[in-house]
Amino acid sequence: MNKLKIEDKLRWRHPGGKLRELGPEKLTDTELLSILISTGIKGKSAEKIADEILTKFSSFKGMANQPLEKFLEIKGLADVKIIRIAAAFEIARRVVNEVVSKYEKV
């Protein structure tokens, strides 16, 4: 195992610290999603919830356009957390549309 990776895992208690120090591109999908989720529930961390979401839907792409009710099937997710995730996807969709629109004009 890479010694640096072990040290890095021990350095950050939450992915937000890792993002701050190394930048968002260094985080896994699970770590990025867990930042949106923010907090876990008793016995289940935000990272574990994020991992369950990504396992259920296979990827961010698989999560896109899912009805919000599908997310309620995951223990530890409620309205506020699901709304945060939906808002992040809408922001991403708008950015993509803006970029595509810009290149269509060129």
Secondary structure, 3 states (H helix, E strand, C coil): CCHHHHHHHHHCCCHHHHHHHHCHHHCCHHHHHHHHHCCCECCECHHHHHHHHHHHHCCHHHHCCCCHHHHCCCCCCCHHHHHHHHHHHHHHHHHHHHHHHHHHHC
